[in-house]
Structures are given as structure tokens and as C-alpha cells.
């Protein structure tokens, strides 16, 4: 969904539009999994290693 806000729109109007736009999405709530992974290796090093596998 795209919301277009034109120059000169009042702050109250912008806040009202943004409040209407916030809707609860259906499906999986991924916030409950945030921080639940414990890694033994540095994520950046893992990424570099995975990228080098293609060479």
C-alpha cells in the first residue's frame, strides 16, 4: 500500500492517515523469534564464507 502525502499537508492529517494505515497483518508474528538464535560464529564471517563457496 502506498500513501502519498503532498507538500503543505497538516501534521494532524498526516498522523490520521498513518494511523489508518496501521493494520495487523495476518500470519506469523516474527517478533517473538527476535534474538532467539545463539550463534557460535561471527555472522559476518559466516556470510563471507558462504559467499566464497560460489567461487
C-alpha positions as CSV (number, residue, x, y, z in Angstrom):
1,X,0.0,0.0,0.0
2,X,1.3,3.4,-1.0
3,X,0.5,6.6,0.9
4,X,1.0,9.9,-0.9
5,X,1.5,13.0,1.3
6,X,1.6,16.2,-0.5
7,X,3.5,19.3,0.5
8,X,1.5,21.5,2.8
9,X,-0.5,18.7,4.4
10,X,-1.1,19.4,8.0
11,X,0.6,17.3,10.7
12,X,-2.8,16.2,12.1
13,X,-3.9,14.9,8.7
14,X,-0.6,13.0,8.2
15,X,-1.0,11.4,11.7
16,X,-4.6,10.4,10.9
17,X,-3.5,8.8,7.6
18,X,-0.7,6.9,9.2
19,X,-3.0,5.6,12.0
20,X,-5.5,4.3,9.5
21,X,-2.7,2.6,7.6
22,X,-1.5,0.5,10.6
23,X,-3.2,-2.8,10.3
24,X,-2.4,-6.1,12.0
25,X,-1.0,-8.4,9.4
26,X,-2.4,-12.0,9.2
27,X,0.1,-14.8,9.6
28,X,3.2,-15.4,11.6
29,X,4.4,-12.9,14.3
30,X,8.2,-12.9,13.7
31,X,8.9,-10.5,16.6
32,X,8.6,-13.4,19.1
33,X,11.7,-15.1,17.4
34,X,13.8,-11.9,17.6
35,X,17.1,-12.7,19.5
36,X,16.3,-16.4,19.9
37,X,19.3,-17.7,17.8
38,X,22.6,-18.2,19.6
39,X,25.4,-18.4,17.1
40,X,28.9,-19.7,17.9
41,X,30.5,-18.0,14.9
42,X,30.5,-14.3,13.9
43,X,27.6,-13.7,11.5
44,X,29.8,-11.6,9.2
45,X,32.4,-14.3,8.9
46,X,29.7,-16.8,8.2
47,X,28.4,-14.6,5.4
48,X,31.8,-14.2,3.9
49,X,32.4,-18.0,4.0
50,X,29.0,-18.7,2.3
51,X,29.7,-16.2,-0.4
52,X,33.1,-17.7,-1.1
53,X,31.5,-21.2,-1.6
54,X,30.2,-20.0,-5.0
55,X,33.7,-19.4,-6.4
